[in-house]
Amino acid sequence: MNRRHAIKTLTALAAVVYLPNFKFFNNSRTLKIHFIGLGGAGCNIIENIHKKGIKARYTCITSPERSYLPADIEFIPFGPAEHDYHTYQVKMKNLEISEDVKNIFDGNSSFVLFAGFGGTTGTNLTRQISAMLHQKDKKFMVIYTMPFNFEGPSRKAFTLKAKQAMDGFSNAHSFNLEVIRQTYGNVKLNVAFQKADEHCYRLFRKNILMQSSDPSLIYSLPL
């Protein structure tokens, strides 16, 4: 390639990169990944990922039922339908996992669990399912959030205890919600959780790309 040809090629590439509507994201490929939201916060995260157009399997495990979910997000009811956040007692305990929940882990997909630590369902279910997947030698990753400081010392102590149990898994990654407040200030709570959902996706994307031997995976996971 002569110098003139090389300059033309580089100029063309630069033009493509800076085109505002150009996208490297390719959603024509269905990934062998199963995104699973555990509890309310975890399901919010996978709903955010689903909106990105990533083709994969999605399951939401929580309560109450989310009737508005797209048809390709499977819903499995689990946990108390309603409770008062301020009086609800959170504690470490083994929950009875239904066969419907166990059956979704029978396949050979790479399972990605998302949860918000702080509630009984998401926290305990994440801990128990992670142990189950580890025992069955399944490919899995866990992304979970730690609560804001203002959620109280008892909830913080509960989640720290749960985090200690998760520290035994090298593929478990946590994100502290307090970082949102420190980064963006005192934004509205719904905005803070939206930003947290996005941070969790980025944490997943970063780690899955580091672990994967497939270089083309980057084009199936938008920024």
C-alpha positions as YAML, in Angstrom:
chain: A
units: angstrom
residues:
- id: 1
  name: MET
  ca: [0.00, 0.00, 0.00]
- id: 2
  name: ASN
  ca: [1.48, 3.37, -1.07]
- id: 3
  name: ARG
  ca: [1.36, 6.48, 1.10]
- id: 4
  name: ARG
  ca: [-1.53, 8.10, -0.81]
- id: 5
  name: HIS
  ca: [-3.66, 4.96, -0.57]
- id: 6
  name: ALA
  ca: [-2.87, 4.63, 3.13]
- id: 7
  name: ILE
  ca: [-3.94, 8.22, 3.81]
- id: 8
  name: LYS
  ca: [-7.22, 7.70, 1.93]
- id: 9
  name: THR
  ca: [-7.93, 4.53, 3.90]
- id: 10
  name: LEU
  ca: [-7.25, 6.18, 7.26]
- id: 11
  name: THR
  ca: [-9.38, 9.18, 6.30]
- id: 12
  name: ALA
  ca: [-12.28, 6.92, 5.37]
- id: 13
  name: LEU
  ca: [-12.02, 5.03, 8.64]
- id: 14
  name: ALA
  ca: [-11.95, 8.25, 10.62]
- id: 15
  name: ALA
  ca: [-15.05, 9.46, 8.81]
- id: 16
  name: VAL
  ca: [-16.89, 6.25, 9.69]
- id: 17
  name: VAL
  ca: [-15.92, 6.48, 13.33]
- id: 18
  name: TYR
  ca: [-17.21, 10.03, 13.64]
- id: 19
  name: LEU
  ca: [-20.49, 9.51, 11.80]
- id: 20
  name: PRO
  ca: [-23.13, 10.22, 14.48]
- id: 21
  name: ASN
  ca: [-25.48, 7.42, 13.40]
- id: 22
  name: PHE
  ca: [-22.83, 4.75, 12.88]
- id: 23
  name: LYS
  ca: [-23.07, 1.86, 15.31]
- id: 24
  name: PHE
  ca: [-20.63, -0.96, 15.95]
- id: 25
  name: PHE
  ca: [-23.36, -2.78, 17.90]
- id: 26
  name: ASN
  ca: [-24.62, -5.90, 16.10]
- id: 27
  name: ASN
  ca: [-27.81, -7.33, 17.58]
- id: 28
  name: SER
  ca: [-28.34, -9.98, 14.90]
- id: 29
  name: ARG
  ca: [-26.59, -12.56, 17.05]
- id: 30
  name: THR
  ca: [-28.31, -14.39, 19.90]
- id: 31
  name: LEU
  ca: [-25.89, -14.79, 22.79]
- id: 32
  name: LYS
  ca: [-25.66, -17.96, 24.84]
- id: 33
  name: ILE
  ca: [-26.17, -15.87, 27.96]
- id: 34
  name: HIS
  ca: [-29.07, -16.08, 30.39]
- id: 35
  name: PHE
  ca: [-29.68, -12.83, 32.27]
- id: 36
  name: ILE
  ca: [-31.51, -13.46, 35.55]
- id: 37
  name: GLY
  ca: [-32.87, -10.78, 37.85]
- id: 38
  name: LEU
  ca: [-33.28, -11.85, 41.47]
- id: 39
  name: GLY
  ca: [-35.62, -9.66, 43.51]
- id: 40
  name: GLY
  ca: [-36.96, -6.26, 42.52]
- id: 41
  name: ALA
  ca: [-33.63, -4.49, 41.99]
- id: 42
  name: GLY
  ca: [-32.18, -7.38, 40.00]
- id: 43
  name: CYS
  ca: [-35.20, -7.43, 37.70]
- id: 44
  name: ASN
  ca: [-34.90, -3.68, 37.13]
- id: 45
  name: ILE
  ca: [-31.33, -4.23, 35.96]
- id: 46
  name: ILE
  ca: [-32.21, -6.91, 33.41]
- id: 47
  name: GLU
  ca: [-35.09, -4.79, 32.12]
- id: 48
  name: ASN
  ca: [-32.52, -2.07, 31.42]
- id: 49
  name: ILE
  ca: [-30.25, -4.57, 29.63]
- id: 50
  name: HIS
  ca: [-33.19, -5.88, 27.58]
- id: 51
  name: LYS
  ca: [-33.92, -2.34, 26.34]
- id: 52
  name: LYS
  ca: [-30.42, -2.22, 24.83]
- id: 53
  name: GLY
  ca: [-31.52, -4.79, 22.26]
- id: 54
  name: ILE
  ca: [-29.14, -7.53, 23.36]
- id: 55
  name: LYS
  ca: [-30.47, -10.86, 22.15]
- id: 56
  name: ALA
  ca: [-30.24, -13.39, 24.97]
- id: 57
  name: ARG
  ca: [-32.51, -15.19, 27.41]
- id: 58
  name: TYR
  ca: [-34.05, -13.15, 30.21]
- id: 59
  name: THR
  ca: [-35.76, -14.25, 33.43]
- id: 60
  name: CYS
  ca: [-37.22, -12.12, 36.20]
- id: 61
  name: ILE
  ca: [-37.66, -13.77, 39.62]
- id: 62
  name: THR
  ca: [-39.49, -11.59, 42.12]
- id: 63
  name: SER
  ca: [-42.91, -10.48, 43.33]
- id: 64
  name: PRO
  ca: [-45.37, -8.98, 42.80]
- id: 65
  name: GLU
  ca: [-45.98, -9.88, 39.16]
- id: 66
  name: ARG
  ca: [-44.77, -7.44, 36.51]
- id: 67
  name: SER
  ca: [-47.56, -7.63, 33.96]
- id: 68
  name: TYR
  ca: [-45.89, -5.02, 31.72]
- id: 69
  name: LEU
  ca: [-42.81, -7.15, 30.98]
- id: 70
  name: PRO
  ca: [-42.06, -7.89, 27.31]
- id: 71
  name: ALA
  ca: [-43.07, -11.36, 26.17]
- id: 72
  name: ASP
  ca: [-39.46, -12.53, 25.90]
- id: 73
  name: ILE
  ca: [-38.72, -11.85, 29.58]
- id: 74
  name: GLU
  ca: [-39.84, -14.89, 31.54]
- id: 75
  name: PHE
  ca: [-41.42, -14.12, 34.90]
- id: 76
  name: ILE
  ca: [-41.29, -16.49, 37.90]
- id: 77
  name: PRO
  ca: [-43.07, -15.31, 41.07]
- id: 78
  name: PHE
  ca: [-40.98, -15.60, 44.22]
- id: 79
  name: GLY
  ca: [-40.97, -13.94, 47.63]
- id: 80
  name: PRO
  ca: [-43.44, -11.79, 49.56]
- id: 81
  name: ALA
  ca: [-45.81, -9.86, 47.32]
- id: 82
  name: GLU
  ca: [-45.85, -6.73, 49.46]
- id: 83
  name: HIS
  ca: [-44.16, -5.46, 52.60]
- id: 84
  name: ASP
  ca: [-43.45, -2.24, 54.44]
- id: 85
  name: TYR
  ca: [-39.86, -1.34, 53.64]
- id: 86
  name: HIS
  ca: [-39.36, 0.45, 56.98]
- id: 87
  name: THR
  ca: [-40.63, -2.38, 59.22]
- id: 88
  name: TYR
  ca: [-39.67, -5.42, 57.13]
- id: 89
  name: GLN
  ca: [-37.06, -7.54, 58.93]
- id: 90
  name: VAL
  ca: [-34.17, -8.64, 56.73]
- id: 91
  name: LYS
  ca: [-32.04, -11.57, 57.83]
- id: 92
  name: MET
  ca: [-29.82, -14.34, 56.54]
- id: 93
  name: LYS
  ca: [-31.86, -17.48, 55.96]
- id: 94
  name: ASN
  ca: [-32.20, -20.29, 53.48]
- id: 95
  name: LEU
  ca: [-35.25, -19.80, 51.29]
- id: 96
  name: GLU
  ca: [-37.21, -22.66, 49.79]
- id: 97
  name: ILE
  ca: [-36.35, -22.58, 46.09]
- id: 98
  name: SER
  ca: [-39.17, -23.80, 43.84]
- id: 99
  name: GLU
  ca: [-38.67, -26.31, 41.05]
- id: 100
  name: ASP
  ca: [-39.60, -23.60, 38.54]
- id: 101
  name: VAL
  ca: [-36.58, -21.61, 39.66]
- id: 102
  name: LYS
  ca: [-34.23, -24.61, 39.77]
- id: 103
  name: ASN
  ca: [-35.25, -25.75, 36.29]
- id: 104
  name: ILE
  ca: [-34.04, -22.58, 34.56]
- id: 105
  name: PHE
  ca: [-30.46, -23.54, 35.47]
- id: 106
  name: ASP
  ca: [-30.59, -26.94, 33.73]
- id: 107
  name: GLY
  ca: [-29.17, -25.62, 30.45]
- id: 108
  name: ASN
  ca: [-25.59, -24.91, 29.40]
- id: 109
  name: SER
  ca: [-25.89, -21.15, 29.04]
- id: 110
  name: SER
  ca: [-23.65, -18.73, 30.87]
- id: 111
  name: PHE
  ca: [-25.83, -17.51, 33.72]
- id: 112
  name: VAL
  ca: [-25.55, -13.88, 34.80]
- id: 113
  name: LEU
  ca: [-27.31, -13.09, 38.09]
- id: 114
  name: PHE
  ca: [-28.23, -9.54, 39.06]
- id: 115
  name: ALA
  ca: [-29.52, -8.51, 42.48]
- id: 116
  name: GLY
  ca: [-29.72, -5.64, 44.90]
- id: 117
  name: PHE
  ca: [-28.51, -6.64, 48.34]
- id: 118
  name: GLY
  ca: [-30.63, -5.33, 51.18]
- id: 119
  name: GLY
  ca: [-33.86, -7.29, 50.85]
- id: 120
  name: THR
  ca: [-34.41, -10.86, 52.04]
- id: 121
  name: THR
  ca: [-35.39, -12.32, 48.65]
- id: 122
  name: GLY
  ca: [-32.69, -10.97, 46.34]
- id: 123
  name: THR
  ca: [-29.89, -11.25, 48.89]
- id: 124
  name: ASN
  ca: [-30.56, -14.78, 50.14]
- id: 125
  name: LEU
  ca: [-31.63, -16.14, 46.76]
- id: 126
  name: THR
  ca: [-28.43, -14.85, 45.16]
- id: 127
  name: ARG
  ca: [-26.30, -16.48, 47.84]
- id: 128
  name: GLN
  ca: [-28.11, -19.83, 47.59]
- id: 129
  name: ILE
  ca: [-28.24, -19.99, 43.78]
- id: 130
  name: SER
  ca: [-24.58, -19.02, 43.50]
- id: 131
  name: ALA
  ca: [-23.65, -21.91, 45.79]
- id: 132
  name: MET
  ca: [-25.84, -24.26, 43.76]
- id: 133
  name: LEU
  ca: [-24.29, -23.21, 40.44]
- id: 134
  name: HIS
  ca: [-20.80, -23.50, 41.89]
- id: 135
  name: GLN
  ca: [-21.51, -27.04, 43.08]
- id: 136
  name: LYS
  ca: [-22.87, -28.00, 39.65]
- id: 137
  name: ASP
  ca: [-19.82, -26.47, 37.95]
- id: 138
  name: LYS
  ca: [-21.97, -24.11, 35.87]
- id: 139
  name: LYS
  ca: [-20.65, -21.02, 34.13]
- id: 140
  name: PHE
  ca: [-22.01, -18.03, 35.99]
- id: 141
  name: MET
  ca: [-21.36, -14.47, 37.05]
- id: 142
  name: VAL
  ca: [-22.97, -12.42, 39.79]
- id: 143
  name: ILE
  ca: [-23.40, -8.64, 39.82]
- id: 144
  name: TYR
  ca: [-25.00, -7.19, 42.95]
- id: 145
  name: THR
  ca: [-25.39, -3.79, 44.57]
- id: 146
  name: MET
  ca: [-24.71, -2.81, 48.17]
- id: 147
  name: PRO
  ca: [-27.21, -0.39, 49.77]
- id: 148
  name: PHE
  ca: [-26.96, 3.33, 50.36]
- id: 149
  name: ASN
  ca: [-25.68, 4.40, 53.78]
- id: 150
  name: PHE
  ca: [-29.01, 6.04, 54.61]
- id: 151
  name: GLU
  ca: [-30.77, 2.65, 54.47]
- id: 152
  name: GLY
  ca: [-29.68, 2.03, 58.06]
- id: 153
  name: PRO
  ca: [-27.09, 0.09, 60.09]
- id: 154
  name: SER
  ca: [-29.10, -3.13, 60.40]
- id: 155
  name: ARG
  ca: [-29.55, -3.44, 56.64]
- id: 156
  name: LYS
  ca: [-25.89, -2.58, 56.09]
- id: 157
  name: ALA
  ca: [-24.79, -5.23, 58.59]
- id: 158
  name: PHE
  ca: [-27.05, -7.78, 56.88]
- id: 159
  name: THR
  ca: [-25.60, -7.05, 53.45]
- id: 160
  name: LEU
  ca: [-22.00, -7.08, 54.70]
- id: 161
  name: LYS
  ca: [-22.60, -10.55, 56.10]
- id: 162
  name: ALA
  ca: [-24.05, -11.65, 52.78]
- id: 163
  name: LYS
  ca: [-21.12, -10.10, 50.93]
- id: 164
  name: GLN
  ca: [-18.70, -12.14, 53.03]
- id: 165
  name: ALA
  ca: [-20.50, -15.28, 51.84]
- id: 166
  name: MET
  ca: [-20.22, -14.09, 48.21]
- id: 167
  name: ASP
  ca: [-16.52, -13.25, 48.50]
- id: 168
  name: GLY
  ca: [-15.78, -16.95, 48.08]
- id: 169
  name: PHE
  ca: [-16.85, -16.73, 44.42]
- id: 170
  name: SER
  ca: [-14.25, -15.18, 42.12]
- id: 171
  name: ASN
  ca: [-16.95, -14.37, 39.55]
- id: 172
  name: ALA
  ca: [-19.07, -12.29, 41.95]
- id: 173
  name: HIS
  ca: [-18.79, -8.51, 41.66]
- id: 174
  name: SER
  ca: [-20.39, -5.84, 43.82]
- id: 175
  name: PHE
  ca: [-21.25, -2.21, 43.24]
- id: 176
  name: ASN
  ca: [-21.82, 0.14, 46.18]
- id: 177
  name: LEU
  ca: [-24.80, 2.42, 45.62]
- id: 178
  name: GLU
  ca: [-23.16, 5.08, 47.76]
- id: 179
  name: VAL
  ca: [-20.86, 5.72, 44.78]
- id: 180
  name: ILE
  ca: [-23.90, 7.05, 42.90]
- id: 181
  name: ARG
  ca: [-24.56, 9.66, 45.59]
- id: 182
  name: GLN
  ca: [-20.88, 10.60, 45.75]
- id: 183
  name: THR
  ca: [-20.64, 10.93, 41.97]
- id: 184
  name: TYR
  ca: [-23.94, 12.60, 41.09]
- id: 185
  name: GLY
  ca: [-24.94, 14.25, 44.36]
- id: 186
  name: ASN
  ca: [-28.41, 14.06, 45.89]
- id: 187
  name: VAL
  ca: [-30.36, 13.15, 42.77]
- id: 188
  name: LYS
  ca: [-33.89, 11.77, 42.95]
- id: 189
  name: LEU
  ca: [-34.02, 8.16, 44.06]
- id: 190
  name: ASN
  ca: [-35.47, 6.86, 40.80]
- id: 191
  name: VAL
  ca: [-32.66, 8.60, 38.88]
- id: 192
  name: ALA
  ca: [-30.07, 7.15, 41.26]
- id: 193
  name: PHE
  ca: [-31.35, 3.62, 40.68]
- id: 194
  name: GLN
  ca: [-31.39, 4.13, 36.90]
- id: 195
  name: LYS
  ca: [-27.75, 5.15, 37.04]
- id: 196
  name: ALA
  ca: [-27.02, 2.14, 39.27]
- id: 197
  name: ASP
  ca: [-28.66, -0.18, 36.72]
- id: 198
  name: GLU
  ca: [-26.35, 1.21, 34.05]
- id: 199
  name: HIS
  ca: [-23.28, 0.84, 36.27]
- id: 200
  name: CYS
  ca: [-24.20, -2.82, 36.85]
- id: 201
  name: TYR
  ca: [-24.44, -3.42, 33.11]
- id: 202
  name: ARG
  ca: [-21.02, -1.85, 32.56]
- id: 203
  name: LEU
  ca: [-19.58, -4.00, 35.33]
- id: 204
  name: PHE
  ca: [-21.00, -7.09, 33.62]
- id: 205
  name: ARG
  ca: [-19.75, -5.99, 30.20]
- id: 206
  name: LYS
  ca: [-16.25, -5.28, 31.45]
- id: 207
  name: ASN
  ca: [-15.90, -8.67, 33.15]
- id: 208
  name: ILE
  ca: [-17.53, -10.80, 30.46]
- id: 209
  name: LEU
  ca: [-15.24, -9.29, 27.80]
- id: 210
  name: MET
  ca: [-12.20, -9.96, 29.99]
- id: 211
  name: GLN
  ca: [-13.21, -13.59, 30.46]
- id: 212
  name: SER
  ca: [-14.42, -14.39, 26.96]
- id: 213
  name: SER
  ca: [-12.19, -15.99, 24.33]
- id: 214
  name: ASP
  ca: [-14.52, -14.67, 21.60]
- id: 215
  name: PRO
  ca: [-13.19, -11.30, 20.32]
- id: 216
  name: SER
  ca: [-16.42, -10.64, 18.37]
- id: 217
  name: LEU
  ca: [-18.48, -10.55, 21.58]
- id: 218
  name: ILE
  ca: [-17.68, -6.86, 21.99]
- id: 219
  name: TYR
  ca: [-19.89, -6.07, 18.98]
- id: 220
  name: SER
  ca: [-22.90, -7.76, 20.61]
- id: 221
  name: LEU
  ca: [-22.67, -5.72, 23.82]
- id: 222
  name: PRO
  ca: [-23.29, -2.00, 23.30]
- id: 223
  name: LEU
  ca: [-21.54, 0.61, 25.42]
...
